[in-house]
Amino acid sequence: MTASTMTPAAIRAARAEYANLRDRDFADKFGIAEGQLVAAYVGEGVSRIQASPDEIMPRLASLGEVMALTRNPSCVIEKVGVYENYHSGQHASMILNDAIDLRFFPRHFVSAFAVERETDKGTKRSIQIFDAAGDAVHKVHLRETSDLDAWKRLVEELKLEQQSQELTVEPRKPTEPAKANPEKADTLRAEWAKMTDTHQFMRLTSKLKMNRLGAYRIAGEPLARKLDPAEINKMLFAVQDQELEVMFFVGNMGCIEIHGGPIRNLREMGPWQNVLDPGFDLHLRMDHIAEVWGVTKPTQRGDAVSVEAFDAEGGIIFQVFGRRTEAKDHRPEWNAIVESLTSFAVKEPA
């Protein structure tokens, strides 16, 4: 366990000097965890609250419309809606409704804060949840229409007795690199072909002592096809132009957030490709995408076809599937988009 090399007072002084930096960028610049930055303001607009999803999530519905934010180092997803229909689970919990679709993994909910911050645009309020390393797992931002009386009740009910400005964190666990066993490639392909549900894939790779990326690298076509990373923009614009509904998954170890619907407004800004839609924003660092795969997994309802992007360390950035609904069970337009994407060209040695 490690404490910050900066005192809370030093963090606040530095933050005042670099007020324009985003929290995560400030934390990276000064070698602290983002959770330690937030903790430094406990008693100054910030309160420590219980971190359990079972305590936080059922209370969020009373706030009304809010914005749900989940990120990893390469992608940020933001959805506007109400935290209705919470389902608790020992290993995984969820919120599932038309606007907010989340999967939580409670063991990563280690510390949480209710944050009130004065800005040029007024007081901003949020719930911020962090893992053992002090990295953000999930954030809930109130909007102008959110219920402030419900916010006050939530903070009072969840507030901890211990309100220290110090936050001790563990070293961040490195991303697991691609893990495969070529000797079991035939078994992988045979078992993969027998799948009836996409959720069976992780159990299969675990049984064979592989991980997702490692399995893709040895499975071969038609199960997994390596794509040119430059094709991601082509995919996004095709989805936009065809007004196609997709399922876009973005997450980290503690939370996965899902957008189900179309992509309407793409806007590139520097290294970022952005979706700026009513009720849905996405911010993707294109220069972080090192490896992309077109993947086919059999299910009882037909093949589930996805495009999945990974960073240079082998960490997953996002997954995209064609959206299946009762009214539209099959998305041949999505499958055609994936088939049209150019395979990654392996350069022959000179």
C-alpha contacts under 8 A as a table, 3 or more apart, distances in Angstrom:
res1	aa1	res2	aa2	distance
1	M	168	T	6.37
1	M	169	V	5.58
1	M	170	E	4.62
1	M	171	P	7.12
2	T	168	T	5.56
2	T	169	V	5.35
2	T	170	E	5.84
2	T	171	P	7.22
3	A	166	E	7.59
3	A	167	L	6.63
3	A	168	T	4.57
3	A	169	V	6.26
4	S	7	T	6.89
4	S	32	I	6.05
4	S	33	A	7.83
4	S	36	Q	7.09
4	S	166	E	7.94
4	S	167	L	7.56
4	S	168	T	7.12
5	T	32	I	7.56
6	M	9	A	7.95
6	M	10	A	5.78
6	M	11	I	6.15
6	M	32	I	7.91
7	T	10	A	5.08
7	T	11	I	6.23
7	T	166	E	7.86
8	P	11	I	5.02
8	P	12	R	6.24
8	P	37	L	7.75
8	P	39	A	7.79
8	P	40	A	4.51
8	P	41	Y	7.58
8	P	165	Q	6.30
8	P	166	E	6.74
9	A	12	R	5.17
9	A	13	A	6.22
9	A	40	A	7.19
10	A	13	A	5.06
10	A	14	A	6.15
11	I	14	A	5.23
11	I	15	R	6.01
11	I	37	L	6.64
11	I	40	A	6.75
12	R	15	R	4.95
12	R	16	A	6.23
12	R	37	L	7.93
12	R	40	A	6.77
12	R	41	Y	7.43
13	A	16	A	5.27
13	A	17	E	6.63
14	A	17	E	5.10
14	A	18	Y	6.29
15	R	18	Y	5.01
15	R	19	A	5.54
15	R	26	F	7.52
16	A	19	A	5.16
18	Y	21	L	5.88
18	Y	26	F	7.50
21	L	25	D	6.07
21	L	26	F	5.66
22	R	25	D	5.25
22	R	26	F	6.08
23	D	26	F	5.14
23	D	27	A	6.17
23	D	34	E	6.43
23	D	37	L	7.53
24	R	27	A	5.10
24	R	28	D	6.20
24	R	34	E	5.66
25	D	28	D	5.13
25	D	29	K	6.11
26	F	29	K	5.08
26	F	30	F	6.39
27	A	30	F	5.38
27	A	31	G	5.90
27	A	32	I	4.98
27	A	33	A	5.63
27	A	34	E	5.27
27	A	37	L	6.80
28	D	31	G	5.10
28	D	32	I	6.36
28	D	33	A	7.35
28	D	34	E	7.98
29	K	32	I	7.96
32	I	36	Q	6.59
32	I	37	L	7.35
33	A	36	Q	5.21
33	A	37	L	6.70
33	A	133	A	6.99
33	A	134	G	5.07
33	A	135	D	6.28
33	A	169	V	7.78
34	E	37	L	5.10
34	E	38	V	6.50
34	E	134	G	5.91
34	E	135	D	5.91
34	E	136	A	7.00
35	G	38	V	5.16
35	G	39	A	6.09
35	G	130	F	6.20
35	G	134	G	4.48
35	G	135	D	6.25
35	G	136	A	7.03
35	G	167	L	7.18
36	Q	39	A	4.96
36	Q	40	A	6.16
36	Q	134	G	6.64
36	Q	166	E	6.90
36	Q	167	L	5.35
36	Q	168	T	7.74
37	L	40	A	5.31
37	L	41	Y	7.39
38	V	41	Y	5.77
38	V	42	V	7.35
38	V	46	V	7.43
38	V	113	F	7.72
39	A	42	V	5.31
39	A	46	V	7.39
39	A	48	R	7.79
39	A	113	F	7.77
39	A	164	S	7.48
39	A	165	Q	4.92
39	A	166	E	6.25
39	A	167	L	6.25
40	A	165	Q	4.68
40	A	166	E	6.53
41	Y	44	E	5.05
41	Y	45	G	6.67
41	Y	46	V	5.63
41	Y	165	Q	6.54
42	V	45	G	6.60
42	V	46	V	4.42
42	V	47	S	5.37
42	V	48	R	6.97
42	V	163	Q	6.58
42	V	164	S	6.77
42	V	165	Q	5.31
43	G	46	V	5.64
43	G	47	S	6.37
43	G	163	Q	7.48
43	G	165	Q	7.97
45	G	115	V	6.03
45	G	116	E	4.87
45	G	117	R	6.34
46	V	113	F	6.52
46	V	114	A	5.66
46	V	115	V	4.54
46	V	116	E	6.07
47	S	113	F	5.48
47	S	114	A	5.19
47	S	115	V	6.63
47	S	155	V	7.71
47	S	159	K	6.61
47	S	160	L	7.98
47	S	163	Q	6.87
48	R	111	S	7.75
48	R	112	A	6.04
48	R	113	F	4.55
48	R	114	A	6.50
48	R	159	K	5.91
48	R	160	L	5.86
48	R	162	Q	7.54
48	R	163	Q	5.86
49	I	111	S	7.66
49	I	112	A	5.46
49	I	113	F	5.30
49	I	114	A	6.62
49	I	155	V	7.15
49	I	158	L	5.00
49	I	159	K	4.31
49	I	160	L	5.22
50	Q	55	E	6.97
50	Q	56	I	7.35
50	Q	111	S	7.25
50	Q	112	A	6.26
50	Q	158	L	5.40
50	Q	159	K	6.53
50	Q	160	L	6.39
51	A	55	E	7.38
51	A	56	I	7.02
51	A	109	F	5.68
51	A	110	V	5.96
51	A	111	S	5.21
51	A	112	A	4.88
51	A	129	I	6.84
52	S	55	E	5.31
52	S	56	I	6.30
52	S	106	P	6.80
52	S	109	F	6.33
52	S	110	V	7.87
53	P	56	I	5.05
53	P	57	M	5.38
53	P	88	S	7.93
53	P	93	S	7.80
53	P	104	F	7.72
53	P	106	P	6.41
53	P	109	F	7.35
54	D	57	M	5.95
54	D	58	P	6.69
54	D	88	S	6.45
55	E	58	P	6.61
55	E	59	R	7.14
55	E	158	L	7.48
56	I	59	R	5.63
56	I	60	L	6.56
56	I	158	L	7.62
57	M	60	L	5.30
57	M	61	A	7.51
57	M	83	Y	7.12
57	M	86	Y	6.83
58	P	61	A	6.29
58	P	83	Y	7.66
58	P	84	E	7.75
58	P	86	Y	6.35
59	R	62	S	5.94
59	R	63	L	7.77
59	R	154	L	6.57
60	L	63	L	5.49
60	L	64	G	7.61
60	L	82	V	7.81
60	L	83	Y	5.76
60	L	154	L	7.87
61	A	64	G	5.76
61	A	82	V	5.84
61	A	83	Y	4.64
61	A	84	E	5.47
62	S	147	D	7.25
62	S	150	A	5.92
63	L	66	V	7.20
63	L	82	V	7.80
63	L	142	L	7.75
63	L	146	S	5.29
63	L	147	D	4.83
63	L	148	L	7.25
63	L	150	A	5.59
63	L	151	W	6.26
64	G	81	G	7.76
64	G	82	V	5.52
64	G	83	Y	7.73
64	G	145	T	7.46
64	G	146	S	5.26
64	G	147	D	6.21
65	E	80	V	6.77
65	E	81	G	5.02
65	E	82	V	4.85
65	E	142	L	7.39
65	E	143	R	6.77
65	E	145	T	6.60
65	E	146	S	5.57
66	V	80	V	5.70
66	V	81	G	5.65
66	V	82	V	6.18
66	V	140	V	6.72
66	V	141	H	5.74
66	V	142	L	4.75
66	V	143	R	5.43
66	V	146	S	6.45
67	M	78	E	6.46
67	M	79	K	5.51
67	M	80	V	4.34
67	M	81	G	6.38
67	M	140	V	5.70
67	M	141	H	5.01
67	M	142	L	6.38
67	M	143	R	7.08
68	A	78	E	5.49
68	A	79	K	5.20
68	A	80	V	6.26
68	A	81	G	7.69
68	A	100	I	7.44
68	A	138	H	7.57
68	A	139	K	6.11
68	A	140	V	4.85
68	A	141	H	6.55
69	L	76	V	7.14
69	L	77	I	5.74
69	L	78	E	4.55
69	L	79	K	6.73
69	L	138	H	5.98
69	L	139	K	5.12
69	L	140	V	6.23
69	L	141	H	7.72
69	L	257	E	7.85
70	T	76	V	5.96
70	T	77	I	5.57
70	T	78	E	6.79
70	T	137	V	6.68
70	T	138	H	5.00
70	T	139	K	6.56
70	T	250	V	7.18
70	T	251	G	6.17
70	T	252	N	7.73
70	T	255	C	7.05
70	T	256	I	7.11
70	T	257	E	6.23
71	R	74	S	7.60
71	R	75	C	5.65
71	R	76	V	4.28
71	R	77	I	6.25
71	R	136	A	7.74
71	R	137	V	7.43
71	R	138	H	7.47
71	R	250	V	6.82
71	R	251	G	5.80
71	R	252	N	6.64
72	N	75	C	5.50
72	N	76	V	6.58
72	N	250	V	7.61
72	N	251	G	6.10
72	N	252	N	5.55
72	N	317	I	7.05
74	S	284	L	6.02
74	S	285	R	5.18
74	S	288	H	6.23
74	S	311	D	7.90
74	S	317	I	6.22
75	C	250	V	7.01
75	C	282	L	7.25
75	C	283	H	5.52
75	C	284	L	4.51
75	C	285	R	6.24
75	C	317	I	6.42
75	C	318	F	7.57
76	V	250	V	7.25
76	V	282	L	5.64
76	V	283	H	5.06
76	V	284	L	6.64
77	I	250	V	6.55
77	I	257	E	7.10
77	I	280	F	7.56
77	I	281	D	5.93
77	I	282	L	4.62
77	I	283	H	6.63
78	E	279	G	7.77
78	E	280	F	5.65
78	E	281	D	5.02
78	E	282	L	6.32
79	K	99	A	6.93
79	K	100	I	6.55
79	K	259	H	7.45
79	K	279	G	5.50
79	K	280	F	4.72
79	K	281	D	6.66
80	V	99	A	6.67
80	V	100	I	7.15
80	V	279	G	4.70
80	V	280	F	6.57
81	G	99	A	5.27
81	G	100	I	5.82
81	G	279	G	7.54
82	V	99	A	7.36
82	V	100	I	6.75
83	Y	86	Y	7.28
83	Y	95	I	6.60
83	Y	100	I	6.58
84	E	95	I	6.62
84	E	96	L	7.18
84	E	97	N	6.67
85	N	95	I	5.62
85	N	96	L	5.74
85	N	97	N	6.56
86	Y	93	S	7.61
86	Y	94	M	5.78
86	Y	95	I	4.47
86	Y	96	L	6.75
87	H	93	S	5.62
87	H	94	M	5.18
87	H	95	I	6.29
88	S	92	A	7.28
88	S	93	S	4.65
88	S	94	M	6.66
89	G	92	A	4.97
89	G	93	S	4.67
89	G	94	M	7.96
90	Q	93	S	7.34
90	Q	106	P	7.43
91	H	105	F	5.94
91	H	106	P	6.49
91	H	107	R	7.50
92	A	103	R	6.73
92	A	104	F	5.47
92	A	105	F	4.68
92	A	106	P	6.51
93	S	103	R	5.79
93	S	104	F	4.93
93	S	105	F	6.45
93	S	106	P	7.35
94	M	101	D	7.44
94	M	102	L	5.37
94	M	103	R	4.50
94	M	104	F	5.80
95	I	100	I	6.64
95	I	101	D	5.57
95	I	102	L	5.09
95	I	103	R	6.76
96	L	100	I	6.10
96	L	101	D	4.66
96	L	102	L	6.47
97	N	100	I	5.46
97	N	101	D	6.00
98	D	101	D	7.23
98	D	260	G	7.94
99	A	259	H	7.79
100	I	257	E	7.94
100	I	258	I	7.61
100	I	259	H	7.91
101	D	257	E	6.02
101	D	258	I	5.35
101	D	259	H	7.09
102	L	255	C	7.02
102	L	256	I	5.70
102	L	257	E	4.66
102	L	258	I	6.29
103	R	255	C	5.57
103	R	256	I	5.09
103	R	257	E	6.60
104	F	254	G	5.87
104	F	255	C	4.61
104	F	256	I	6.69
105	F	108	H	6.09
105	F	109	F	7.46
105	F	253	M	7.47
105	F	254	G	4.89
105	F	255	C	6.15
106	P	109	F	5.22
106	P	254	G	6.95
107	R	110	V	7.16
107	R	254	G	7.56
108	H	130	F	7.52
108	H	131	D	4.95
108	H	132	A	6.81
108	H	137	V	7.53
108	H	253	M	7.13
108	H	254	G	5.03
109	F	112	A	7.59
109	F	129	I	6.43
109	F	130	F	6.09
109	F	131	D	5.43
109	F	132	A	7.84
109	F	137	V	7.27
109	F	254	G	6.92
110	V	129	I	7.47
110	V	130	F	5.97
110	V	131	D	4.96
110	V	132	A	5.66
111	S	129	I	5.88
111	S	130	F	5.26
111	S	131	D	6.57
111	S	132	A	7.66
111	S	134	G	7.92
112	A	127	I	7.15
112	A	128	Q	5.58
112	A	129	I	4.30
112	A	130	F	6.11
113	F	127	I	5.77
113	F	128	Q	5.29
113	F	129	I	6.55
114	A	125	R	7.44
114	A	126	S	5.92
114	A	127	I	4.70
114	A	128	Q	6.55
114	A	155	V	6.59
115	V	124	K	7.87
115	V	125	R	5.51
115	V	126	S	5.16
115	V	127	I	6.18
115	V	128	Q	7.34
116	E	123	T	6.47
116	E	124	K	5.68
116	E	125	R	4.56
116	E	126	S	6.75
117	R	123	T	5.52
117	R	124	K	5.15
117	R	125	R	6.46
118	E	121	K	7.95
118	E	122	G	5.83
118	E	123	T	4.48
118	E	124	K	6.28
119	T	122	G	5.13
119	T	123	T	5.95
119	T	124	K	6.97
124	K	141	H	7.69
124	K	142	L	7.18
125	R	141	H	6.07
125	R	142	L	5.56
126	S	139	K	6.81
126	S	140	V	5.32
126	S	141	H	4.34
126	S	142	L	5.88
127	I	139	K	5.59
127	I	140	V	5.03
127	I	141	H	6.63
128	Q	136	A	7.12
128	Q	137	V	7.92
128	Q	138	H	6.25
128	Q	139	K	4.53
128	Q	140	V	6.58
129	I	136	A	5.87
129	I	137	V	5.57
129	I	138	H	5.40
129	I	139	K	6.19
130	F	133	A	7.63
130	F	134	G	5.22
130	F	135	D	5.24
130	F	136	A	4.40
130	F	137	V	5.09
130	F	138	H	7.21
131	D	134	G	5.24
131	D	135	D	5.55
131	D	136	A	6.52
131	D	137	V	6.18
131	D	254	G	7.42
132	A	135	D	7.44
132	A	169	V	5.63
132	A	170	E	5.63
132	A	172	R	7.93
133	A	169	V	4.90
133	A	170	E	4.73
133	A	171	P	5.68
133	A	172	R	5.08
133	A	173	K	7.96
134	G	169	V	5.82
134	G	170	E	7.72
136	A	139	K	7.45
137	V	252	N	6.76
137	V	253	M	7.56
137	V	254	G	5.50
137	V	255	C	6.05
138	H	254	G	7.90
138	H	255	C	6.62
142	L	145	T	7.98
142	L	146	S	5.77
143	R	146	S	5.26
147	D	150	A	5.36
147	D	151	W	6.38
148	L	151	W	4.79
148	L	152	K	6.28
149	D	152	K	5.19
149	D	153	R	6.38
150	A	153	R	5.10
150	A	154	L	6.08
151	W	154	L	5.08
151	W	155	V	6.26
152	K	155	V	5.29
152	K	156	E	6.19
153	R	156	E	5.14
153	R	157	E	6.05
154	L	157	E	5.23
154	L	158	L	6.10
155	V	158	L	5.31
155	V	159	K	5.66
156	E	159	K	5.41
160	L	163	Q	6.67
164	S	167	L	7.54
175	T	313	E	6.32
175	T	314	G	6.86
175	T	315	G	5.97
176	E	179	K	7.91
176	E	313	E	7.60
176	E	314	G	6.85
176	E	315	G	7.21
177	P	313	E	6.04
177	P	314	G	5.06
177	P	315	G	7.43
178	A	210	M	7.91
178	A	211	N	6.47
178	A	212	R	7.46
178	A	213	L	5.18
178	A	214	G	4.38
178	A	314	G	5.91
179	K	209	K	7.63
179	K	210	M	4.92
179	K	211	N	5.36
179	K	212	R	7.89
179	K	213	L	7.06
179	K	214	G	4.41
179	K	215	A	7.36
180	A	209	K	7.24
180	A	210	M	4.71
180	A	211	N	6.77
180	A	214	G	4.38
180	A	215	A	5.75
180	A	217	R	7.81
180	A	218	I	7.27
181	N	184	K	5.56
181	N	185	A	6.80
181	N	208	L	7.62
181	N	209	K	7.43
181	N	210	M	6.63
181	N	214	G	7.97
182	P	185	A	5.02
182	P	218	I	6.50
183	E	186	D	7.60
184	K	187	T	5.20
184	K	188	L	6.11
184	K	208	L	7.31
185	A	188	L	4.98
185	A	189	R	6.21
185	A	218	I	6.28
185	A	219	A	6.34
186	D	189	R	5.19
186	D	190	A	6.12
187	T	190	A	5.11
187	T	191	E	6.02
188	L	191	E	5.35
188	L	192	W	5.83
188	L	204	L	7.67
188	L	205	T	7.73
188	L	208	L	7.53
188	L	215	A	7.66
188	L	219	A	7.07
189	R	192	W	5.02
189	R	193	A	6.15
189	R	219	A	6.06
189	R	223	L	7.88
190	A	193	A	5.35
190	A	194	K	6.73
191	E	194	K	5.19
191	E	195	M	6.70
191	E	204	L	7.47
192	W	195	M	5.45
192	W	201	F	7.21
192	W	204	L	7.64
192	W	297	K	7.27
192	W	298	P	7.76
193	A	297	K	7.59
193	A	298	P	6.53
194	K	298	P	7.33
195	M	198	T	7.25
195	M	200	Q	6.58
195	M	201	F	7.53
195	M	297	K	7.21
195	M	298	P	5.64
195	M	299	T	6.17
196	T	200	Q	7.58
196	T	298	P	5.88
196	T	299	T	3.93
196	T	300	Q	5.01
197	D	200	Q	5.68
197	D	201	F	7.82
197	D	297	K	7.87
197	D	298	P	6.90
197	D	299	T	4.63
197	D	300	Q	6.69
198	T	201	F	5.70
198	T	297	K	6.26
198	T	298	P	7.30
198	T	299	T	6.56
198	T	304	A	7.43
199	H	202	M	6.39
199	H	203	R	7.55
200	Q	203	R	5.33
200	Q	204	L	6.22
201	F	204	L	5.04
201	F	205	T	6.29
202	M	205	T	5.19
202	M	206	S	6.03
202	M	211	N	7.55
202	M	212	R	7.21
203	R	206	S	5.11
203	R	207	K	6.08
204	L	207	K	5.17
204	L	208	L	6.37
205	T	208	L	5.10
205	T	209	K	6.03
205	T	210	M	4.88
205	T	211	N	5.56
205	T	212	R	6.82
205	T	215	A	6.94
206	S	209	K	4.88
206	S	210	M	5.74
206	S	211	N	6.63
207	K	210	M	7.65
210	M	214	G	6.05
210	M	215	A	6.24
211	N	214	G	5.34
211	N	215	A	6.08
212	R	215	A	5.32
212	R	216	Y	6.38
213	L	216	Y	5.11
213	L	217	R	6.33
213	L	314	G	6.98
214	G	217	R	5.26
214	G	218	I	6.79
215	A	218	I	5.54
215	A	219	A	5.93
216	Y	219	A	5.32
216	Y	220	G	7.10
216	Y	223	L	7.93
216	Y	224	A	5.56
216	Y	225	R	7.86
216	Y	293	W	7.51
216	Y	295	V	7.85
217	R	220	G	6.93
217	R	224	A	7.62
217	R	226	K	7.97
219	A	223	L	6.39
219	A	224	A	6.16
220	G	223	L	6.03
220	G	224	A	5.31
220	G	225	R	6.44
221	E	224	A	5.09
221	E	225	R	5.55
222	P	225	R	6.86
222	P	296	T	7.16
223	L	295	V	5.74
223	L	296	T	5.03
223	L	297	K	6.93
224	A	293	W	6.40
224	A	294	G	5.70
224	A	295	V	4.54
224	A	296	T	6.44
225	R	293	W	5.55
225	R	294	G	5.09
225	R	295	V	6.51
225	R	343	S	6.94
226	K	291	E	7.59
226	K	292	V	5.97
226	K	293	W	4.56
226	K	294	G	6.35
226	K	343	S	5.75
226	K	344	F	5.54
227	L	231	E	7.26
227	L	291	E	7.50
227	L	292	V	5.20
227	L	293	W	5.37
227	L	294	G	6.57
227	L	341	L	6.88
227	L	342	T	5.94
227	L	343	S	4.19
227	L	344	F	4.50
228	D	231	E	5.56
228	D	232	I	7.98
228	D	291	E	7.69
228	D	292	V	6.65
228	D	341	L	7.73
228	D	342	T	5.93
228	D	343	S	5.46
228	D	344	F	4.19
228	D	345	A	7.22
229	P	232	I	5.90
229	P	289	I	6.49
229	P	290	A	6.73
229	P	291	E	6.19
229	P	292	V	5.64
229	P	309	A	7.98
229	P	344	F	7.65
230	A	233	N	6.62
230	A	234	K	7.76
231	E	234	K	5.03
231	E	235	M	6.26
231	E	341	L	6.13
231	E	342	T	6.74
232	I	235	M	5.07
232	I	236	L	6.25
233	N	236	L	5.07
233	N	237	F	6.09
234	K	237	F	5.32
234	K	238	A	6.06
234	K	341	L	7.70
235	M	238	A	5.16
235	M	239	V	6.26
235	M	337	I	6.65
235	M	338	V	7.38
235	M	341	L	7.40
236	L	239	V	5.20
236	L	240	Q	6.23
236	L	263	I	7.73
237	F	240	Q	4.90
237	F	241	D	5.91
237	F	266	L	7.55
238	A	241	D	5.11
238	A	242	Q	6.00
238	A	337	I	7.03
239	V	242	Q	5.39
239	V	243	E	5.96
239	V	244	L	5.18
239	V	245	E	7.56
239	V	246	V	7.88
239	V	262	P	7.26
239	V	263	I	6.55
239	V	334	W	7.75
240	Q	243	E	5.13
240	Q	244	L	6.67
240	Q	262	P	6.87
240	Q	263	I	5.04
240	Q	264	R	5.27
240	Q	265	N	7.39
240	Q	266	L	7.82
241	D	244	L	7.81
241	D	264	R	7.94
243	E	262	P	5.81
243	E	263	I	6.98
243	E	264	R	7.18
244	L	261	G	7.51
244	L	262	P	5.43
244	L	263	I	7.53
244	L	333	E	7.71
244	L	334	W	7.47
245	E	260	G	6.78
245	E	261	G	4.29
245	E	262	P	4.29
245	E	263	I	7.51
245	E	322	G	6.51
245	E	323	R	5.50
246	V	259	H	7.65
246	V	260	G	5.70
246	V	261	G	5.34
246	V	262	P	6.11
246	V	320	V	6.67
246	V	321	F	5.63
246	V	322	G	4.43
246	V	323	R	4.35
247	M	258	I	6.52
247	M	259	H	5.56
247	M	260	G	4.53
247	M	261	G	6.66
247	M	320	V	5.55
247	M	321	F	5.09
247	M	322	G	6.02
247	M	323	R	5.19
248	F	258	I	5.47
248	F	259	H	5.03
248	F	260	G	6.53
248	F	318	F	7.16
248	F	319	Q	5.96
248	F	320	V	4.62
248	F	321	F	6.72
249	F	256	I	6.64
249	F	257	E	5.91
249	F	258	I	4.62
249	F	259	H	6.70
249	F	318	F	5.54
249	F	319	Q	5.11
249	F	320	V	6.28
250	V	256	I	5.68
250	V	257	E	5.49
250	V	258	I	6.47
250	V	317	I	6.63
250	V	318	F	4.92
250	V	319	Q	6.95
251	G	254	G	7.63
251	G	255	C	5.50
251	G	256	I	4.00
251	G	257	E	5.93
251	G	317	I	7.53
251	G	318	F	7.36
252	N	255	C	5.53
252	N	256	I	6.34
253	M	256	I	7.98
259	H	280	F	7.62
260	G	323	R	6.62
261	G	323	R	7.18
263	I	266	L	7.55
263	I	275	V	6.88
263	I	277	D	7.26
264	R	275	V	7.35
264	R	276	L	7.69
264	R	277	D	6.21
265	N	275	V	5.52
265	N	276	L	5.40
265	N	277	D	5.80
266	L	273	Q	7.05
266	L	274	N	5.55
266	L	275	V	4.69
266	L	276	L	6.46
267	R	273	Q	6.06
267	R	274	N	5.10
267	R	275	V	6.39
267	R	276	L	7.28
268	E	271	P	7.55
268	E	272	W	5.83
268	E	273	Q	4.42
268	E	274	N	5.85
269	M	272	W	5.18
269	M	273	Q	6.30
269	M	274	N	7.43
270	G	273	Q	7.93
271	P	285	R	5.68
271	P	286	M	5.76
271	P	287	D	6.03
272	W	283	H	6.29
272	W	284	L	5.31
272	W	285	R	4.65
272	W	286	M	5.90
272	W	287	D	7.99
273	Q	283	H	5.99
273	Q	284	L	5.16
273	Q	285	R	6.53
273	Q	286	M	6.53
274	N	281	D	7.17
274	N	282	L	5.41
274	N	283	H	4.60
274	N	284	L	6.22
275	V	280	F	7.40
275	V	281	D	5.19
275	V	282	L	4.81
275	V	283	H	6.61
276	L	280	F	6.58
276	L	281	D	4.86
276	L	282	L	6.84
277	D	280	F	5.06
277	D	281	D	5.91
278	P	281	D	7.77
285	R	288	H	5.55
285	R	289	I	7.32
286	M	289	I	5.62
287	D	290	A	7.82
288	H	311	D	5.60
288	H	312	A	7.15
289	I	292	V	7.46
289	I	309	A	6.27
289	I	310	F	5.83
289	I	311	D	5.04
289	I	312	A	7.19
289	I	317	I	7.72
290	A	309	A	7.51
290	A	310	F	5.93
290	A	311	D	4.94
290	A	312	A	5.15
291	E	309	A	5.83
291	E	310	F	5.14
291	E	311	D	6.56
291	E	312	A	7.43
292	V	307	V	7.00
292	V	308	E	5.58
292	V	309	A	4.46
292	V	310	F	6.27
293	W	307	V	5.68
293	W	308	E	5.29
293	W	309	A	6.63
294	G	305	V	7.21
294	G	306	S	5.75
294	G	307	V	4.65
294	G	308	E	6.59
294	G	338	V	6.69
295	V	305	V	5.64
295	V	306	S	5.16
295	V	307	V	6.30
295	V	308	E	7.57
296	T	303	D	6.22
296	T	304	A	5.71
296	T	305	V	4.56
296	T	306	S	6.54
297	K	303	D	5.55
297	K	304	A	5.14
297	K	305	V	6.46
298	P	302	G	5.99
298	P	303	D	4.36
298	P	304	A	6.11
299	T	302	G	5.13
299	T	303	D	5.63
299	T	304	A	6.69
301	R	329	D	7.77
302	G	330	H	7.90
304	A	321	F	7.10
304	A	322	G	7.77
305	V	321	F	5.96
305	V	322	G	7.10
305	V	335	N	6.48
305	V	338	V	7.86
306	S	319	Q	6.56
306	S	320	V	5.33
306	S	321	F	4.58
306	S	322	G	7.38
306	S	338	V	7.75
307	V	319	Q	5.75
307	V	320	V	5.28
307	V	321	F	6.84
307	V	338	V	7.23
308	E	316	I	7.40
308	E	317	I	7.58
308	E	318	F	5.83
308	E	319	Q	4.41
308	E	320	V	6.49
309	A	316	I	5.97
309	A	317	I	5.43
309	A	318	F	5.59
309	A	319	Q	6.64
310	F	313	E	7.84
310	F	314	G	5.57
310	F	315	G	5.33
310	F	316	I	4.35
310	F	317	I	5.23
310	F	318	F	7.45
311	D	314	G	5.32
311	D	315	G	5.36
311	D	316	I	6.46
311	D	317	I	6.57
312	A	315	G	7.39
316	I	319	Q	7.95
321	F	334	W	7.81
322	G	331	R	5.84
322	G	334	W	5.53
322	G	335	N	7.63
323	R	331	R	7.11
324	R	328	K	5.79
324	R	329	D	4.73
324	R	330	H	6.18
324	R	331	R	7.15
325	T	328	K	4.92
325	T	329	D	5.25
326	E	329	D	5.78
328	K	331	R	7.19
331	R	334	W	5.42
331	R	335	N	6.65
332	P	335	N	5.00
332	P	336	A	6.12
333	E	336	A	5.11
333	E	337	I	6.36
334	W	337	I	5.07
334	W	338	V	6.43
335	N	338	V	5.22
335	N	339	E	6.17
336	A	339	E	5.01
336	A	340	S	6.15
337	I	340	S	5.15
337	I	341	L	6.68
338	V	341	L	5.42
